[in-house]
C-alpha cells in the first residue's frame, strides 16, 4: 500500500513539475495617459494552451512603453516616455509572485526613450525625440547610475515631417555582444558601435554606418538565428532590407516589402521577429493596414513572402513569439488588447487561438523565462 502511494505521489509530482515548466511570465508595458492603466502588468502564460492569468501590476507609472529584463529576471528596466521629463527606472522583480519593487529612476538625457537593452554591466537607451543613445551603469542591487555616456546623432532626411532631425528608434546587441546596432529613423541610417562594457567613458565607439533608402525610416531590426544576417524594417514605407553581417559590418543583399501589391493606404511598420527555429520572420504594419506579414527565411538569408494576415485589432505595435515557438502575441495600442495567435511551425501561418488579453494601450511584450523549442 505504501509502495502504491509513493508511486502515485511521484506521478503527481512529475506532472505538477511539467505543468510548472510550461508557465511563463509575460511582462507588459503600456501607455497610461489615454486610458486607465497602472503601467506594467505581469501575466502567467501557459505555453501549452495559451491560457493567461493576471499576477500583478505595478504602482502607477507614467508610460512605461518599453521594458527589458535582466539575466535571470531579477530586475526590470523601463522607460518613462514623457517628453523632456522622461526617465529610466529600475525595479526588483520576483518571477514567482510577479511582484515589482521600485528601486530608482534617472533622467534619460534625451526626450522620449523608446527602446532599451541591458547586460550585466549597463543599460543602453535609445531616445527617439532626443536623437541620442545613452549608457547607464548598473549597481549590484539593480539600481541605475547616472549616465556614463551620451552619443548624439546628427542629420535629417527627405521626409520633412518625420525626418527633420535624428530619431533613434532602437539599440540592439550583436549576438556576441561586441557591438551595438542602432536604427535612426530620422537620418535613414543604421549605426554600428563597438561595445566595451567596462570602459570608463567611451563605452560605445562608432565603427560603421549604412544608409537605407531615403525616406524609408529604419525602425526595428532582428538577427537571423545563426547571426549571419540582419533584417531591418522601415517604418515609413514598409520596406524590409536584408544585410549580411560580419564583425560589426553590414552588406545589403536583398530588399522586399511588407506591403501587398495593391495596398494604397497609410503605412506605419512597427515590429519584427523571427521564430525560435529560425524558419519564419514576421513584421507588423499599423496605419490603415493592421496586418502582420509572414516571410519564409531562405538558406541564403533572403526572404520569401507568404502574405499578410489581419492582426484582429488596431495599432499592432510590439509583438512577441513565446519561447516554445507555439504562439505569437500582438499588442494593439489603439484597440486595447493583446491577441494571441497559434503558429503553424511547418507553414508559418497564423491562426487565432481565441485567447486575448483586454488591457489599456499595451505596447511592449516580454517573456521573462526562456524555454527551448520542442
GILINPE-V250012 format. One record per run of one state. SS is the DSSP state (h for helix, s for strand, l for the rest). FROM is the first residue (numbers start at 1). TO is the last residue. Records with the same first field share a line. If there is no record, write none. Layout:
SS->FROM-TO + FROM-TO
This chain:
l->1-1 + 22-22 + 31-39 + 47-51 + 58-66 + 70-70 + 74-74 + 81-82 + 86-86 + 95-98 + 108-112 + 119-121 + 128-131 + 139-143 + 153-167 + 174-178 + 185-188 + 196-203 + 212-217 + 224-228 + 235-238 + 247-248 + 258-268 + 275-279 + 286-290 + 298-302 + 311-315 + 322-326 + 333-336 + 344-349 + 359-361 + 368-374
h->2-21 + 71-73 + 83-85
s->23-30 + 40-46 + 52-57 + 67-69 + 75-80 + 87-94 + 99-107 + 113-118 + 122-127 + 132-138 + 144-152 + 168-173 + 179-184 + 189-195 + 204-211 + 218-223 + 229-234 + 239-246 + 249-257 + 269-274 + 280-285 + 291-297 + 303-310 + 316-321 + 327-332 + 337-343 + 350-358 + 362-367
